[in-house]
Amino acid sequence: LADKQTRFDQIPPDIDTLYKVFLNGLRVSGDGPCIWHRSSIRHLYRPIKYSDVLERNIKNDFIGNETRVGIYSKNCPEWFITTLACIQHSIVIVPLYDTLGHEAIKFILEQCELNTVVVSDSENAKKLLSANISFLENIILIDRTNIDELITEGNEYHIKMMLPKPEDIYIICYTSGTTSIPKGVILTHQNFIANIAATHLLALTFFPDLISPNEVEISYLPLPHVVEQITHWCMFLIGSSVGYMTGNVQGLMTDMKDLRPTVFPAVPRILNRIYDQIQETVKNKNFIARALFNFAYQRKLSLVKQGIITNDTIWDWIIFSKIQKSLGGRVRLLSIGAAAIDAKVVEACRVIFGSVIVETYGLTECMLVTSSWPNDTKSVHGGAPAGCTLLKLIDVPELNYYSNEGKGEIMVKGPHVTKGYFKDPEKTAQLFDDQGFLHTGDIGQILPNGSIQIIDRKKHIFKLAQGEYIAPEKIENIYLRAPCVQQIFVDGNPLERWLFLFFFIKVKEYVLNELQKVGIQNNLNSLEKVKAIHLTNEAFSVENGLLTPTMKGKRPQLRKHYQDIINNLYKTMDSNNDPKK
């Protein structure tokens, strides 16, 4: 754990709140572009300067230390303008995912006692009204077509600021919901400054040329998620800018072509989709085109293995430039978080896009925990501890993980770690051990180079009737390598002996034997191999409540959604294995 004297020595020591982070961005950018936006894909992206964003304000009615304001909106300029205005008056923001269901919305409104919520459209306003919360007094509806008017009106308010202190709460960040009840994670300005400083140090060490006001990030991951929050503030620290997605993720490529970002924070599901599209396009080319692509790929791969990441070779000019332009043609940094990703996808991104790739691991409760080093071209879900992080492993004997063997539950301590869950002392007490280390619930192993690799998820592990523990996410990641599987959910029952899976398929001719081949190739034991499957043409999605906004499966909701089918699968298995038959 870096000591207090050196932890922040790479950013000015007086930057101890997010308000001062933004002021630094204003200074180093020379009041350059801060936000890029457009009302539709038919229009060009337009910039909003740092000073224009800073001058927005909030009416006196909403001001007060520790007052909480909800933001219920898709990513847009008004989201951040509202946030910065709240920061100037020490108002705590409570973001709500745009895809939240009725019960989750009501729970958050009641727990935080929100009387003011900023919403992006009338549909979200209707959802709030339907919650029937007596103390909800103000619903501020943003009209996306009148952002210039909003900027003009904001200048009319000259209210004395109540700037936050480092220990003040910045945000109550509700977990995205792989469990049924969201938990409000309390994060202070100090928490964010520690994580920003650690991220900045990583950039200074490995890619200092990316620390420039000329960098542009594409913002499409939900702003209630800490990944997008940290990315925003890291960009603003160095005077860079952020451009917002126009519509939904289906139109992301169109936005990227027009915005031409240099920084692309990605989740595995997005990169998998891009990878699949590239593979499908190459597959449909004639023999000569395929051979040329494969030859160019191998030539650039040899450079990658030498630690040379570039998009300025002859092979880029001849072959890869067209694919690079699908992301705008300027992506220099691609950060991957939220879940594990197949090494072949990471390799392809390095080769084809010529971008620096950083794989990260973190939690809402402590934000960034580890990061891979850009010159390490081996794909590992995890990496070296962030500069603000102290890690230790503890034994998980029921799963045969022992810290003296370099494996165990990852425990985290440092200035970036939350002080607990909002209004939930019981869960807060369970979050920490007696030394103040936070339980991540993730199982890690120490690699020979000292980095941490995430290998299991403790809380998703279940026991079969034989008494053996099963890690479903490990099995899912293996079976996802089968070429005909697009999405997958593996589950089991402690009263039964078998695993089964659901998946959304690309081809109907899928057979269980293909899965078994993949299982054998990846050394799954007999208990880890699925024995029954159900094919469905219903994709897991955020809209149907089966995925979180960062595209991770909601295991309790998936289990509930398919409960009848699950029961029938077990009945079929029991019948087929009846010794009387």
C-alpha positions, 0 to 999 in steps of 0.5 A: 500500500503506497504511503500517504507521502507518495500515493498522490505525488503524481497529481497536485496535492491540493486536488482532494475533491472531485470539484478540484479535479474538474477545476484542474481539467479546466486549467490544463485544457485552456477551457477546451471541450469538456462534453460532446453531444448531439440530439440525434444521429442526423446531427454532428457532435457539438462541444460544451466547454469546461467553463459552460459546464462549471457555471451551471447551478441549482436553485436554492430550494434544493441546497443543503449539506448531505441533501440527496438528489436522484438522477434517473437518466440515460447518459447525457450532458445533463447527467454530468451537468447536474452532478457537477452542480450538486458537487458545488453545493455538497449535495449527494447524488443517487443515480438510478439505472435507467433499466431499473424495475418498479420495486427497485426504484421504490426501494431506493427512493424510500431508503434515500428519502429522495424528494428531488429526482432529475429525469431524462424523459417522460417515461422515467417520470411516469415510473417515479410517479407510479411508485407513489412515494409521498415525500417525492416533491420534485421531478425535474424533466430534462428536455434534450432539445433545450440544452443551450437554454439550460446553460443560459438559465443556469447562469442566472443563478448566483448562489453561494457554493457549499463546496465538499470536503474530502470526507464528504459523500459524493455518491450513493451507488446502488449495486447493479443487481445480480442479487434481488435487493440493491445495496447502496454503496457509500463513496466519498470524494476521498475514495474517488481521489485515491482511485483516480490517483492510482489510475493516473499513476498507471497511465504516467508509467505505461502510456504518458502520451495518452495524458492529453486534453486531446483524448476523447472517451465514448460514454455508453456504459451506465453512469450509475456504474463506478467504471463509467464514473471513474473513467469520466473523472480520470478524463476530466483530471487531464482536461480531456473530453467525454462524448455521449452515446446518442441512443442505445447500445445498438447504435454505438458503432454509428456514434463511434464513427462520428465521435472518433473517440480515443478511449473506449471502455468496454465490457466483454459482451460488446467486444465479443460481438465485435469479434464475432462480426469480424470473424463472420465477415472474414469467413464470407470472403473469398479464399484470397481475401481470407488468406491475406487477412490471416497472413496480415494477422500473423504478421501483426501478432508477431509484433504484439508478442514482442510488446509492440502495439501499433496501428501504423504498419503496412498491414493496417493500411492494407487490411485493418484500417477499414475495421479500425474505422468502425470504431472511429479509427482513433481508439488508442486505449481500450480498457476492459472490465466487468467480467472475464473475457476470452484471451483470443478476443483480447489478442484480436483487439490488440492485433486488429485495432492496434490499441493499448489494452488494459484489463481491470478488476474491481467492485462497486465497494472499492472501484478499481482493485487491479489492472493488467500492465499494457506491456503484458500481452497475456490475457488475465482477468485481474492484474497488478494491485492498483497503487492505492490497494492493499490485498490479501488472500484468506482461506476458503476451505469448503472450496479447497482454496488456501492462501499458503498455496497462493489461492483464496478469497481476495480481501481489499483495504485502502483509501478507495474502499467504501465505509459501508452500505447506506442505512444497512449496518448489518450488511456493512458489518459483514462486509469487513473482517476484524482488520478492516479488509473488505470481503470481495467474494471473489477467489483469486490466485497469485501468478508467478509475476505477482499479479492476481487472477480471478478464478471463481466467484464465491457467492455464486458457488453451490453444492450438489447432492454429492457434497461437491461444490460447483463454480457455475461462472467457470463452467459458463466461461468454458462452454461459451467457447463452443462456437454455437453458444451465444449466451449461457446460464448454468445452474444446479440444485443441492438436492440433485446430482446434475448440472443443467444449462440454458443458452441462447443459440445461433444455430438450432443443430446444437447437440450436447456432444459438442458441449461435452467436447469443449468440457473435455478439452478444458479438463472439466471433471464429471460433476462439472459437465452439464447433463441436461440442456434447454434451448431457448430463442429468448435472449438474456437482456437488460430489458427482460431483467435477466442481465445487469446494465453491464451485461452480467447475468442476474442469477436469482432472476434467471433461476426464477424465470426458468424455474418450471423448466428447471423442475421439468429437466430434473424430473426428466433426468430422474425418470431416465435414470430410474433403475426400475426402467 
